[in-house]
Amino acid sequence: MKTLLLALALALAGCTTTMYRPVALPLPTRPVLTPVKASELQCLAPDTYTTIVNRERGYKTWGLELEAIIKANNAKAKP
């Protein structure tokens, strides 16, 4: 009897459809960055300065992309 119930349960489970519904995600606030004066960066080598600028640009691009993904998800999550 248990075997029959188990086989029936497995057979019925294969017929189900999984539905995915987006859930609204909180949008984190953007951090307030402390400005850095050009005079404070004069001691850096040009290559180091370029590396820092590219790193900061990368973080900004990454954050904007994540924000766009969250907003797109939240638009789908609305009933």
N, C-alpha and C positions, 0 to 999 in steps of 0.2 A: 504494500500500500504506500509506504513512504517513497519507494522508488518511483512509483507511478506519479505521485504528487511532485516529486523533484523533476521528473522528465517533463511534466506538464508545465511547471513553473519555468523551466529553461526554454521550452518551446515558445511560450507566451512572451518571455523577455526578449526574444529575438524579433518580435513583431512590433516592438515599441519604437517610437520616434523621439529622439532627444531634441528638445527645443532649447535654444540658447536665447536668453534675453539680456541685453546689456543693462548694467546697473550703473546709476549715476555715481560718478566719482567726485570727490572734493578736488577743487582746483587750488593747489597750494599758492600762497601769496609769493610774489617775486621778492627776492631778498634785496635789501637796501645795501648797495655796495659803497664802501668808503672810497671817495675819489682819491686818486694818486696824482700829485703834482709832477709836472715834467722835470722840475729841478731835483726831485727825489730820485729820478731814474737816470740822472746824468752819469752816475758812477758805474752803470752797467755797460758791459761790452755790447756792441751792436747786435751780435748774434743772440745774446741772452735777451735783449730787449725784444727782438723779433719773435723769439720763442714764447715769451710771456704774452705778447700781443696775440699771437696765433692761438695760444691756449685759452685766453679769455674769450676770443671770438668763437672758438669751438664750444665752450661752455654756454655761451649765449645762444648759439644756433641749436644746440642740443636741447636747451630749456624751452626755446620757442617751438621746436618740433614736438616735444612732449606735451606742451600746453595745447597745441593744435590737435593732437591725438585724443587728449582728454575731452576737449570741447566737442570733437566729432562723436566720440562715444556717448557723451551726455546728450547730444542732440538725438541720437538713436534710442536712448533710454527713456525719453519722454513718451508718455502714453498717447 
